[in-house]
């Protein structure tokens, strides 16, 4: 079971962070300080959120929960965090490495689609 998926992606001067939760809420925090908060007022984002959660569930089956304190995210690295009843599952590496990893790439791809949908919705 995955309660939520959080993806941190490095950009030139910081991090972009996207979070999606099983209650169909989502958050996108841009490195610039801008944010999009989706409180699920309707079902427009349900498909994209579910796609990210589904990819997160598959990844959670492959990696175990983290023991101890989570290390700081080094500059230039991306992180996928999975919020589960058994604790935090996460993976981190340079973005290119995660994007080319058969386990992590589906999560990053789903996160990218959700982020693009949220940005497009905010521009309307």
Secondary structure, 3 states (H helix, E strand, C coil): CEEEEEEEEEECCEEEEEEEECCCCEEEECCCCCEEEECCCCCCCHHHHHHHHHHHHHHHHHCCCCCCCCCCCCCCEEEEEEEECCEEEEEEEEHHHHHCCCCCHHHHHHHHHHHHHHHHHHHC
